[in-house]
Amino acid sequence: MKAVVSVIGRDMVGILAKVSTVCAEANTNVIEVSQSVMQDLFAMVMIIDIAQINCQLETLQARLQERLEGMTIHVMHEDIFNSMHRI
């Protein structure tokens, strides 16, 4: 099982490190990362393996939001993500 994590906001040092740390604490594995910085705007999409996750996806999102204050963060199961983007 996989989930998609998106992070958007002002660029700052350590965003990827903070997201990776929270994911590791939740026992998820980062499979793929795509990120870019446009002027001072940071955007990242990450695919994580949630087969062994130790919390709910909502909890993971809340933990990420706590660590990355001011960023817009979404965590979505891949089935929901795929269904939303078929249209």
C-alpha distances in whole Angstrom, upper triangle without the diagonal:
4,7,11,13,17,20,24,27,30,30,30,30,27,24,22,23,22,19,18,20,18,14,16,17,14,13,10,11,12,11,14,17,19,22,26,29,31,34,33,30,27,23,20,17,14,10,9,6,6,5,9,10,13,14,13,12,16,17,15,17,20,20,20,22,25,24,25,28,29,25,23,20,17,13,11,8,8,9,12,12,13,15,17,18,19,22
4,7,10,13,17,20,23,27,26,27,27,24,21,18,20,20,16,15,17,16,12,14,16,13,13,9,9,10,9,11,13,16,18,22,25,27,31,29,26,23,20,16,13,10,7,6,5,5,7,10,10,14,14,13,11,14,16,13,14,18,18,17,20,22,22,22,25,25,22,20,17,14,10,9,6,6,8,11,10,11,14,15,16,17,21
4,7,10,13,17,20,23,23,24,24,22,18,16,18,17,14,14,16,14,11,14,16,13,13,10,10,10,10,11,12,14,16,20,22,25,28,27,23,20,17,14,10,8,6,5,7,7,10,12,11,14,13,11,8,12,13,11,11,15,15,14,16,19,19,19,21,22,19,16,13,10,7,5,4,5,8,9,8,10,13,13,14,16,19
4,7,10,13,17,20,20,21,22,20,16,14,17,16,12,13,16,14,12,15,17,14,15,12,12,10,10,10,10,11,13,16,19,21,24,23,20,17,13,10,7,6,5,6,9,10,13,15,14,17,15,14,10,12,14,12,11,15,15,13,15,18,18,17,19,19,16,14,10,8,6,5,6,6,10,10,7,10,13,12,12,15,18
4,7,10,14,17,17,18,19,16,13,11,14,13,9,11,13,12,10,13,15,13,15,12,12,10,11,10,9,11,11,14,17,19,22,20,17,14,11,8,6,5,6,8,11,11,15,16,14,16,15,14,10,11,13,10,8,12,12,10,12,15,14,13,16,16,12,10,7,6,5,7,9,10,13,12,10,13,16,15,15,18,20
4,7,10,14,14,16,17,15,12,11,14,13,10,12,15,14,13,16,18,16,18,15,15,13,14,12,10,10,10,12,14,16,18,17,13,11,8,6,5,6,9,11,14,15,19,20,18,20,18,17,13,14,15,12,10,13,14,11,11,15,14,12,14,14,10,8,6,5,7,9,12,12,15,14,11,14,17,15,15,18,20
4,7,10,11,12,14,13,9,9,13,11,9,12,14,13,13,17,18,17,19,17,17,14,16,14,11,11,9,11,12,14,16,14,11,8,6,5,7,9,12,13,17,18,21,22,19,21,19,18,15,15,16,13,10,13,13,9,10,13,12,9,11,10,7,6,5,7,9,12,15,16,19,17,15,18,20,18,18,22,23
4,7,9,11,14,14,10,12,15,14,12,15,17,16,17,20,21,21,23,21,21,18,19,17,13,12,10,10,10,11,13,11,7,6,5,7,9,12,15,17,21,21,25,26,23,25,23,22,18,18,19,16,13,15,16,12,11,14,14,10,11,9,6,5,7,9,12,15,18,19,22,20,17,20,22,19,19,23,23
4,6,9,12,13,10,12,15,14,13,17,18,18,19,22,23,23,25,23,23,20,22,20,16,15,12,11,10,11,11,8,6,5,7,9,12,15,18,20,24,24,28,29,26,27,25,24,21,20,20,18,15,16,16,13,12,14,13,9,10,7,5,6,9,12,15,18,22,22,25,23,21,24,25,23,22,26,27
4,6,10,12,10,13,15,15,15,18,19,19,21,23,24,25,27,25,25,22,24,22,18,16,13,12,9,10,9,6,5,6,9,12,15,17,21,23,26,27,31,31,28,29,28,27,24,23,23,21,18,19,19,15,14,16,14,10,10,8,7,10,12,16,19,22,25,26,29,27,24,27,29,26,26,30,30
4,7,9,8,11,13,13,14,16,18,18,20,22,23,24,26,24,24,21,22,20,16,15,11,10,7,9,8,5,5,5,8,11,14,16,20,22,25,27,30,30,28,29,28,27,24,24,24,21,19,20,19,16,15,16,14,11,12,11,9,12,14,17,19,22,25,26,29,28,25,28,30,27,27,30,31
4,6,7,10,11,11,13,15,16,17,19,21,22,23,25,24,23,21,23,21,17,16,13,12,10,12,12,8,9,8,11,13,16,18,21,22,26,27,30,30,27,28,27,27,25,24,24,21,19,20,18,15,15,15,13,10,11,11,10,14,15,18,20,24,27,27,31,30,27,30,32,30,29,33,34
4,6,8,9,10,12,13,14,16,18,19,20,22,24,22,22,19,22,20,17,17,14,13,12,15,14,12,12,11,13,14,17,18,21,22,25,26,29,29,27,27,27,27,25,25,24,21,20,20,18,15,16,16,13,11,13,14,13,16,17,20,21,25,27,28,32,31,28,31,34,32,31,35,36
4,6,5,6,9,10,10,12,14,15,16,18,20,19,18,16,19,18,15,15,13,14,13,16,17,14,14,11,13,13,15,15,18,19,22,23,26,25,23,24,23,24,22,22,21,18,17,18,16,13,14,14,11,10,13,14,13,16,15,18,19,22,25,26,29,29,26,29,32,30,30,33,35
4,5,5,6,9,10,11,12,14,16,17,19,17,17,14,17,15,12,13,10,12,12,15,16,13,12,9,10,9,12,12,16,16,19,20,24,23,21,22,21,22,19,19,19,15,14,15,13,10,11,12,9,7,11,12,10,12,12,14,15,19,21,22,26,25,23,25,28,26,26,30,31
4,6,5,6,8,10,11,12,14,15,16,15,14,11,13,12,9,10,9,11,12,16,17,15,14,10,11,9,11,10,13,13,17,18,21,21,19,21,20,21,18,19,19,15,15,16,14,11,13,14,11,10,14,15,12,14,13,15,15,18,20,20,24,24,21,24,27,26,25,28,30
4,6,5,6,9,10,10,12,14,15,14,14,12,15,14,12,14,13,15,15,19,20,18,17,14,14,12,14,13,15,14,17,18,21,21,19,20,20,21,19,20,19,15,15,17,14,11,14,14,11,11,14,16,14,16,15,17,17,20,22,22,26,26,24,27,29,28,28,31,34
4,5,5,6,9,10,11,13,14,14,14,13,16,16,14,15,14,16,17,20,21,18,17,14,14,13,14,13,15,15,17,18,21,20,17,18,17,19,17,17,15,12,12,13,10,8,10,10,7,8,11,14,12,14,12,15,15,18,20,22,25,25,23,26,29,27,28,31,33
4,5,5,6,9,10,11,13,11,11,10,13,13,11,13,12,15,16,19,21,18,17,13,13,10,11,9,12,11,14,14,18,17,15,16,15,16,14,15,14,10,10,12,9,6,10,11,8,8,12,14,11,12,10,12,11,15,17,18,22,21,19,22,25,24,24,27,29
4,6,5,6,9,10,10,9,9,7,11,11,10,13,13,16,18,21,23,21,19,16,15,12,12,10,11,10,12,13,16,15,14,15,15,17,15,17,15,12,13,14,12,10,13,14,11,12,16,18,15,16,13,15,13,16,17,18,22,22,20,23,26,25,25,28,31
4,5,5,6,9,10,10,10,10,14,15,14,17,17,19,21,24,25,23,21,18,18,15,16,13,14,13,14,15,17,16,14,14,15,16,15,17,14,11,13,14,10,9,13,13,10,12,15,18,16,18,15,16,15,18,19,21,24,24,23,26,28,28,28,31,34
4,5,5,6,9,9,11,11,15,16,15,17,17,20,21,25,26,23,21,18,18,15,15,13,14,12,13,13,16,14,11,12,11,13,12,13,11,8,9,10,7,6,10,10,8,10,14,16,15,16,13,14,12,15,17,19,22,22,21,24,26,26,26,29,32
4,5,5,6,5,7,8,11,13,13,16,16,20,21,25,27,25,22,19,17,14,13,11,11,8,10,9,12,11,9,10,10,12,11,13,11,8,10,12,9,8,12,13,12,13,16,19,16,16,13,13,11,13,14,16,19,19,19,21,24,23,24,27,30
4,5,5,6,7,8,12,14,15,18,19,22,24,27,29,27,25,21,20,17,16,13,13,10,11,11,13,11,9,10,12,14,13,16,14,11,13,15,12,12,15,15,14,16,19,22,19,20,17,17,15,17,17,19,22,23,22,24,27,27,27,30,33
4,5,8,10,12,15,18,18,21,21,25,26,29,31,28,26,23,22,19,19,16,16,13,13,12,14,11,9,9,10,13,13,15,12,9,13,13,10,11,14,14,13,15,18,21,20,20,17,17,15,18,18,20,23,24,23,26,28,28,29,32,34
4,6,9,11,14,17,17,21,21,25,26,30,32,29,27,23,22,19,18,15,14,11,11,9,11,9,6,5,6,9,9,12,9,7,11,12,10,11,14,14,14,16,19,21,20,19,16,16,13,15,15,17,20,20,20,23,25,25,26,29,32
4,7,10,13,16,17,21,22,25,28,31,33,31,29,25,23,20,19,15,14,10,9,8,9,6,5,6,9,11,12,15,13,10,14,15,13,14,17,18,17,19,22,25,22,22,19,18,15,16,15,17,20,21,21,23,25,26,27,29,32
4,7,9,12,14,17,19,23,25,28,31,29,26,23,21,17,15,12,10,6,6,5,7,6,5,8,10,11,11,14,13,10,13,15,13,13,17,18,17,18,21,23,21,20,17,16,12,14,13,14,17,18,18,20,22,23,24,26,29
4,6,9,11,15,17,21,24,27,29,28,26,22,20,16,14,10,9,5,5,7,9,9,9,12,14,15,14,17,16,13,15,18,16,15,19,20,18,19,23,25,22,21,18,17,14,15,14,14,18,19,18,20,23,23,23,26,29
4,6,8,11,13,17,20,23,26,25,22,19,16,13,11,7,6,4,6,9,12,12,12,15,16,17,15,17,17,14,15,18,16,14,18,19,18,18,21,23,19,19,16,15,13,14,14,14,17,19,17,18,22,22,22,24,27
4,7,11,14,17,20,24,27,26,23,20,17,13,11,8,6,5,7,10,12,14,14,17,18,19,16,20,20,16,17,21,20,17,21,23,21,21,24,25,22,21,18,17,14,15,14,13,16,18,16,17,20,21,20,22,25
4,7,10,14,17,20,23,23,20,17,14,11,8,6,5,7,10,13,15,17,17,20,21,21,18,20,21,17,18,21,20,17,20,23,21,20,23,24,20,19,17,16,14,15,15,13,17,18,15,16,20,20,19,21,24
4,6,10,13,17,20,19,17,13,11,7,6,4,7,9,12,15,18,19,18,21,21,21,18,20,21,17,17,20,19,16,18,21,19,17,20,21,17,17,15,15,14,15,16,15,18,19,16,17,21,20,19,22,24
4,7,11,13,17,17,14,11,8,6,5,6,9,12,15,18,21,23,22,24,24,24,20,22,23,19,18,21,21,17,19,22,20,18,21,20,17,16,15,15,15,16,17,16,19,20,16,17,21,20,18,21,23
4,7,10,13,13,11,7,6,4,6,8,12,14,18,20,24,25,23,26,25,25,21,22,23,20,18,21,20,17,18,20,18,16,18,18,14,14,14,15,16,17,19,18,22,22,18,20,23,21,20,23,24
4,7,10,10,8,6,5,6,9,12,15,18,22,24,27,28,27,29,28,28,24,25,26,23,21,23,23,19,19,22,20,17,19,18,15,15,15,17,18,20,22,21,25,24,21,22,25,23,21,24,26
4,6,7,6,5,6,9,12,15,18,21,25,27,30,31,29,31,30,29,26,26,27,24,22,24,23,19,19,22,19,16,18,16,14,15,16,18,20,22,25,24,28,27,23,25,28,25,24,27,28
4,6,5,7,8,11,15,18,21,24,28,30,33,34,32,34,33,32,28,28,29,26,24,26,26,22,22,24,22,19,20,17,15,16,18,20,22,24,27,26,29,28,24,26,29,26,24,27,28
4,6,8,11,14,18,21,24,27,31,32,36,37,34,36,35,34,31,30,31,28,26,27,27,23,23,24,23,19,20,17,16,17,19,22,25,27,30,30,33,31,28,30,32,29,28,31,31
4,7,10,13,17,20,23,26,29,31,34,35,32,34,32,32,28,28,28,26,23,24,24,20,19,21,19,16,16,14,13,15,17,20,23,25,29,29,32,30,27,29,31,29,28,31,31
4,7,10,14,17,20,23,26,28,31,32,30,31,30,29,25,25,25,23,20,21,22,18,17,19,18,14,15,12,10,12,14,17,19,22,25,25,28,26,23,26,28,25,24,27,28
4,7,10,13,17,19,23,24,28,29,26,28,27,26,22,22,23,20,18,19,19,15,15,17,16,12,14,12,9,10,12,14,17,19,22,22,25,24,21,23,26,23,22,26,27
4,7,10,14,16,20,22,25,26,24,26,25,24,20,20,21,19,16,18,18,15,15,18,16,13,15,13,10,10,10,12,14,16,19,19,22,20,17,20,22,20,19,22,23
4,6,10,13,16,18,22,23,21,23,22,21,18,19,20,16,14,17,17,13,14,17,16,13,15,15,11,11,10,11,12,14,16,16,19,18,15,18,20,19,17,21,23
4,7,10,14,15,19,20,19,21,20,19,16,17,18,15,14,17,17,14,15,18,17,15,17,17,13,12,10,10,10,11,13,12,16,15,12,14,17,16,15,18,20
4,6,10,12,16,17,15,18,18,17,14,16,17,13,13,16,16,13,15,18,16,15,18,19,15,14,11,10,9,11,12,11,15,15,12,14,18,17,16,19,22
4,7,9,12,14,13,17,17,16,13,16,17,14,14,17,17,15,17,20,19,18,21,22,18,16,13,12,10,10,10,9,12,13,11,12,16,16,15,18,21
4,6,9,11,10,13,14,14,11,14,15,12,13,16,15,14,17,19,18,18,21,22,19,18,14,13,10,10,10,9,13,14,13,15,18,18,18,20,23
4,6,8,8,12,13,13,12,15,16,13,15,18,17,16,19,21,20,21,24,25,22,21,17,15,12,12,10,10,13,15,14,15,18,19,20,21,25
4,5,5,9,10,10,9,13,13,11,13,16,15,15,18,20,20,21,24,25,22,21,17,15,11,11,9,10,12,14,14,16,18,19,20,22,25
4,6,9,11,12,12,15,16,14,16,19,19,19,22,23,23,24,27,29,26,25,21,18,15,14,11,12,14,16,17,18,20,22,23,24,27
4,6,9,11,12,15,15,13,16,18,17,18,21,22,22,24,26,29,26,25,21,19,16,16,14,15,17,19,20,21,23,24,26,27,30
4,6,8,9,12,11,9,13,15,14,15,18,19,19,20,23,25,23,22,18,16,13,13,12,14,16,17,18,20,22,23,24,26,29
4,7,9,12,10,9,13,14,13,15,18,18,18,20,23,25,24,23,19,18,15,16,15,17,19,20,21,23,25,26,27,29,32
4,7,8,6,7,10,11,10,13,15,15,16,19,21,23,21,20,17,15,13,14,13,16,18,18,19,22,23,24,26,28,30
4,5,5,6,9,10,11,13,14,16,17,19,20,22,20,19,15,13,10,11,11,14,15,15,16,19,20,20,23,25,27
4,5,5,6,9,10,11,12,14,16,16,18,20,17,15,12,10,7,7,8,11,13,12,13,16,17,17,19,22,24
4,5,5,6,9,10,10,12,14,15,16,18,16,14,11,9,7,9,10,14,15,14,15,18,19,18,21,23,25
4,5,5,6,9,10,11,13,14,15,18,16,15,12,11,10,12,13,17,18,17,18,21,22,22,24,27,28
4,5,5,6,9,10,11,12,14,16,15,14,10,10,8,10,12,15,17,16,16,20,21,21,22,25,27
4,5,5,6,9,10,10,12,13,11,10,7,6,6,9,12,15,17,15,15,19,20,19,20,24,25
4,5,5,6,9,10,10,13,12,11,9,9,9,12,15,18,20,19,19,22,23,22,24,27,28
4,5,5,6,9,10,13,12,13,10,11,11,14,16,19,22,21,20,24,25,24,26,29,31
4,5,5,6,8,11,9,10,7,9,9,13,16,18,21,20,19,22,24,23,24,27,29
4,5,5,6,8,7,8,6,9,10,14,17,20,22,20,20,23,25,23,24,28,29
4,6,6,9,10,11,10,13,14,17,20,23,25,24,23,27,28,26,28,31,32
4,6,9,9,12,11,14,14,18,21,23,26,25,24,27,29,27,28,32,33
4,6,6,9,9,12,14,17,20,22,25,24,22,26,28,26,26,30,31
4,6,9,10,13,15,19,22,25,27,25,24,27,29,27,27,31,32
4,7,9,13,16,19,23,25,27,25,23,27,28,25,26,30,30
4,6,10,13,16,20,21,24,22,20,23,25,22,23,27,27
4,7,10,13,17,19,21,18,17,20,21,19,19,23,24
4,7,10,14,15,18,16,14,18,19,17,18,22,23
4,6,10,12,14,12,11,14,16,14,15,19,20
4,7,9,12,10,10,13,15,14,15,18,20
4,6,8,7,6,10,11,11,12,15,17
4,6,6,6,9,10,11,13,15,17
4,5,5,6,8,10,11,12,15
4,5,5,6,9,10,11,14
4,5,5,6,9,10,12
4,6,5,6,9,11
4,5,5,6,10
4,5,5,8
4,6,7
4,6
4
